[in-house]
């Protein structure tokens, strides 16, 4: 596509740090061969050029927003993580409220243990804001809890995603109001002079829905959730080069 003059942006739920680690695991030269001009990370909370990785735009929750969100989630006895603002998104505070098993939460906590610290009244009061607040909920109750959280925090951007770790648990991500993949792509398109009608989006999960509805033309890969497959035309799965 890029050989034909098409600009390519990869929009991911991963943080900039997680995306960089993924590239390191894929190839010895992280920038080599990745067909992208821009990376939209943390579901639209940050935008950078590529391969230079110069930060172009970022959004954060304010300190008072973080404290309010924590209060709401505590009232629901949910487990959550508060990620520091860009570019320090790898670092987070975590809160374990639910006595029920939440293996995906513990799996992620173990994965990023060097960058994690327990939440306390002192650390919450000292917060300088956050890229996002992330709740991790077992799949059995995840969809229902997502709707409750979204209704309680309607002044924020509340986005649902499937866990990339176990492929089942529901991640509920809470961002500043302006954050979403569609809003990030809209901003980027304005910067590079591309109209909405010229944009083609390919998605695979719940956190792509706003972008899929917004773009001029949209597709989903064959291994997307059934509720998304029912609304958009499908291409081959991401394991079979559906995007190419």
Backbone torsions as a table, in degrees:
resi	resn	phi	psi	omega
1	UNK	NA	-42.7	-177.8
2	UNK	-65.4	-30.2	177.2
3	UNK	-65.5	-22.0	177.9
4	UNK	-94.3	8.2	178.3
5	UNK	86.5	13.8	179.3
6	UNK	-87.0	127.7	175.7
7	UNK	-78.1	135.3	-177.5
8	UNK	-118.2	126.9	174.3
9	UNK	-121.0	132.6	175.2
10	UNK	-99.4	120.1	-180.0
11	UNK	-106.9	116.2	-174.0
12	UNK	-128.1	153.1	172.6
13	UNK	-78.4	-14.4	179.8
14	UNK	-66.2	150.7	171.6
15	UNK	-73.7	168.4	177.3
16	UNK	-59.9	-37.6	178.9
17	UNK	-66.5	-47.6	-179.6
18	UNK	-63.4	-38.3	178.8
19	UNK	-65.2	-41.7	178.6
20	UNK	-63.4	-39.9	178.3
21	UNK	-65.6	-37.5	177.6
22	UNK	-61.4	-44.9	179.5
23	UNK	-62.7	-38.6	178.7
24	UNK	-62.2	-35.9	-179.8
25	UNK	-75.8	-23.3	-177.4
26	UNK	-83.8	-32.9	-174.2
27	UNK	-155.1	155.8	178.5
28	UNK	-68.8	-29.1	177.1
29	UNK	-113.1	96.0	-171.7
30	UNK	-54.1	-31.3	-176.6
31	UNK	-89.9	-15.5	-173.9
32	UNK	-69.9	127.5	171.8
33	UNK	79.0	-3.4	178.6
34	UNK	-80.9	113.8	-172.6
35	UNK	-81.2	72.5	-177.6
36	UNK	-144.7	147.7	175.9
37	UNK	-104.1	-26.8	-179.9
38	UNK	-144.0	151.5	174.9
39	UNK	-120.1	124.2	172.5
40	UNK	-102.6	113.9	-173.3
41	UNK	-115.6	168.4	-178.4
42	UNK	50.5	44.9	175.2
43	UNK	57.8	26.6	177.7
44	UNK	108.5	-0.2	179.3
45	UNK	-73.2	-18.9	178.6
46	UNK	-144.9	148.7	178.7
47	UNK	-134.2	130.4	177.9
48	UNK	-137.1	156.5	174.4
49	UNK	-82.0	167.3	-176.3
50	UNK	-146.5	137.1	13.1
51	UNK	-89.0	1.0	-176.2
52	UNK	-66.7	-25.5	178.9
53	UNK	61.4	34.4	174.9
54	UNK	-79.9	126.4	-178.6
55	UNK	-70.5	125.1	-178.9
56	UNK	-101.4	-33.4	-174.9
57	UNK	-160.8	142.9	174.4
58	UNK	-150.0	157.1	-179.6
59	UNK	-132.4	146.2	-179.8
60	UNK	-139.5	153.0	167.9
61	UNK	-75.9	141.8	177.4
62	UNK	-75.5	158.5	179.0
63	UNK	-53.9	-42.1	-179.7
64	UNK	-68.5	-29.9	174.8
65	UNK	-64.9	-44.7	-178.6
66	UNK	-60.5	-43.9	-179.2
67	UNK	-65.8	-39.6	178.6
68	UNK	-65.5	-45.3	179.7
69	UNK	-61.5	-43.4	179.0
70	UNK	-60.3	-39.8	179.1
71	UNK	-62.8	-42.9	179.5
72	UNK	-65.3	-45.2	-178.7
73	UNK	-67.6	-35.4	176.2
74	UNK	-62.8	-38.2	-179.6
75	UNK	-66.5	-22.6	177.9
76	UNK	-96.9	3.8	-177.4
77	UNK	49.2	49.8	179.0
78	UNK	-101.1	151.2	175.0
79	UNK	-87.9	134.1	-176.5
80	UNK	-151.1	165.7	179.1
81	UNK	-130.5	139.0	179.3
82	UNK	-111.5	109.8	-176.4
83	UNK	-91.1	135.3	-178.3
84	UNK	-62.0	158.7	179.5
85	UNK	-62.9	156.2	173.2
86	UNK	-55.9	134.9	10.7
87	UNK	-98.1	17.5	-175.7
88	UNK	-102.9	33.9	-174.3
89	UNK	-64.3	-19.1	179.7
90	UNK	-65.1	-26.7	-176.0
91	UNK	-90.0	137.6	-178.9
92	UNK	-152.8	157.9	170.8
93	UNK	-101.4	144.8	-178.2
94	UNK	-128.3	150.2	-178.9
95	UNK	-133.2	122.6	176.6
96	UNK	-105.4	107.8	-178.4
97	UNK	-109.0	-31.1	-171.9
98	UNK	-87.5	129.8	179.5
99	UNK	-80.1	-12.0	178.9
100	UNK	-76.9	161.1	-178.6
101	UNK	-65.8	137.7	177.9
102	UNK	-142.7	69.3	-172.2
103	UNK	-60.3	-32.4	-178.8
104	UNK	-68.4	-35.1	175.9
105	UNK	-61.7	-48.2	-179.2
106	UNK	-66.7	-34.0	177.8
107	UNK	-63.2	-45.6	179.8
108	UNK	-68.1	-38.0	178.1
109	UNK	-61.5	-42.4	178.6
110	UNK	-66.6	-38.0	-178.4
111	UNK	-63.2	-37.9	-177.3
112	UNK	-112.7	27.0	-175.4
113	UNK	-51.0	-41.0	-179.8
114	UNK	-62.6	-18.5	-176.0
115	UNK	-108.8	7.6	-173.7
116	UNK	-110.2	148.5	175.1
117	UNK	-145.6	145.4	-179.4
118	UNK	-67.8	143.7	177.4
119	UNK	-76.7	140.0	175.9
120	UNK	-140.9	165.8	176.6
121	UNK	-56.4	-34.2	-179.6
122	UNK	-68.8	-48.3	-178.4
123	UNK	-69.1	-32.3	176.9
124	UNK	-67.3	-42.7	179.6
125	UNK	-65.1	-29.1	-178.1
126	UNK	-88.0	1.0	-176.6
127	UNK	-59.4	137.0	176.3
128	UNK	-100.8	17.5	-176.9
129	UNK	110.6	-175.6	-176.3
130	UNK	-157.1	150.4	169.7
131	UNK	-67.9	-44.1	-179.1
132	UNK	-162.1	162.8	167.2
133	UNK	-114.6	128.4	-174.4
134	UNK	-115.9	121.3	171.7
135	UNK	-100.9	138.9	175.9
136	UNK	-119.0	123.6	-173.1
137	UNK	-130.7	135.7	175.7
138	UNK	-55.7	148.4	-171.7
139	UNK	-60.3	-30.3	-176.0
140	UNK	-58.9	-35.3	-178.3
141	UNK	-116.3	-1.8	-170.6
142	UNK	-60.9	-44.5	-176.5
143	UNK	-66.6	-41.2	178.5
144	UNK	-66.0	-42.4	179.2
145	UNK	-66.0	-36.1	176.8
146	UNK	-55.7	-46.4	-178.4
147	UNK	-64.1	-36.4	178.3
148	UNK	-67.3	-43.3	179.4
149	UNK	-65.1	-44.9	-179.6
150	UNK	-60.7	-38.7	179.5
151	UNK	-69.8	-34.0	-178.6
152	UNK	-79.8	-21.7	-176.9
153	UNK	-125.4	45.4	-173.8
154	UNK	-68.2	-14.6	177.9
155	UNK	-79.9	-5.0	178.4
156	UNK	-114.0	172.5	173.4
157	UNK	-90.5	112.0	-178.5
158	UNK	-113.2	118.7	-170.5
159	UNK	-125.5	137.0	179.9
160	UNK	-98.6	141.4	176.7
161	UNK	-146.1	155.6	172.9
162	UNK	-84.1	136.5	179.8
163	UNK	-57.1	128.9	174.0
164	UNK	-77.1	-5.9	-177.8
165	UNK	-89.2	-54.4	179.4
166	UNK	-106.1	-5.3	177.7
167	UNK	70.5	12.0	-177.1
168	UNK	-134.9	-48.9	-176.1
169	UNK	-57.2	154.3	-179.8
170	UNK	-100.0	126.6	174.1
171	UNK	-99.9	127.7	178.0
172	UNK	-110.8	111.3	-173.7
173	UNK	-106.8	129.3	-176.8
174	UNK	-115.4	121.4	-175.0
175	UNK	-124.6	173.7	169.4
176	UNK	-59.2	153.6	-172.9
177	UNK	-55.1	-31.0	-174.8
178	UNK	-84.2	0.5	-172.2
179	UNK	-92.3	125.4	168.8
180	UNK	-172.2	164.6	178.0
181	UNK	-64.5	-39.3	-179.0
182	UNK	-65.7	-40.6	179.4
183	UNK	-67.0	-36.7	178.1
184	UNK	-66.7	-43.8	178.7
185	UNK	-65.6	-39.1	177.9
186	UNK	-59.5	-45.5	179.1
187	UNK	-63.4	-46.5	-178.9
188	UNK	-63.2	-41.6	179.1
189	UNK	-59.9	-39.3	177.2
190	UNK	-64.5	-36.0	-179.7
191	UNK	-68.8	-35.6	-175.2
192	UNK	-103.8	2.7	174.0
193	UNK	76.7	42.7	178.2
194	UNK	-116.8	132.6	-179.7
195	UNK	-82.9	159.4	178.3
196	UNK	-56.9	-39.5	-177.5
197	UNK	-65.0	-22.9	-178.8
198	UNK	-87.1	-4.5	-173.5
199	UNK	-92.1	130.0	174.4
200	UNK	-114.6	126.5	-178.7
201	UNK	-114.6	142.0	173.5
202	UNK	-125.4	124.9	-177.0
203	UNK	-126.3	173.0	-179.7
204	UNK	-146.0	0.1	-175.6
205	UNK	-153.3	176.6	-175.8
206	UNK	-58.1	-36.4	-176.6
207	UNK	-74.4	1.3	174.1
208	UNK	-97.1	-8.5	-169.5
209	UNK	-59.1	-44.1	-178.7
210	UNK	-63.1	-38.8	178.2
211	UNK	-67.8	-40.7	179.7
212	UNK	-63.0	-38.8	178.1
213	UNK	-71.3	-31.0	-173.8
214	UNK	-83.4	-38.5	-172.3
215	UNK	-63.4	156.0	179.1
216	UNK	-61.7	-35.3	177.5
217	UNK	-144.4	137.7	-174.4
218	UNK	-138.4	147.3	176.0
219	UNK	-139.3	159.9	172.7
220	UNK	-127.5	152.3	178.0
221	UNK	-78.5	158.2	-169.8
222	UNK	-65.0	-22.3	-179.8
223	UNK	-99.5	28.7	173.7
224	UNK	-77.6	162.8	174.8
225	UNK	-57.2	148.2	-175.7
226	UNK	-57.0	-37.7	-177.5
227	UNK	-64.9	-28.2	178.0
228	UNK	-83.3	-39.3	178.1
229	UNK	-59.6	-29.1	-178.3
230	UNK	-72.5	-14.2	-173.2
231	UNK	-114.5	-12.4	-177.0
232	UNK	-136.1	148.6	176.6
233	UNK	-63.7	144.3	-174.4
234	UNK	-105.4	147.7	169.8
235	UNK	-115.8	-176.4	179.7
236	UNK	-58.9	160.4	-178.7
237	UNK	-65.6	163.6	178.9
238	UNK	-67.2	-16.9	175.7
239	UNK	-81.4	-9.2	-179.4
240	UNK	-122.2	32.9	175.9
241	UNK	59.5	44.1	-178.6
242	UNK	-62.3	-30.0	-178.2
243	UNK	-76.2	-36.5	-177.1
244	UNK	-70.9	NA	NA
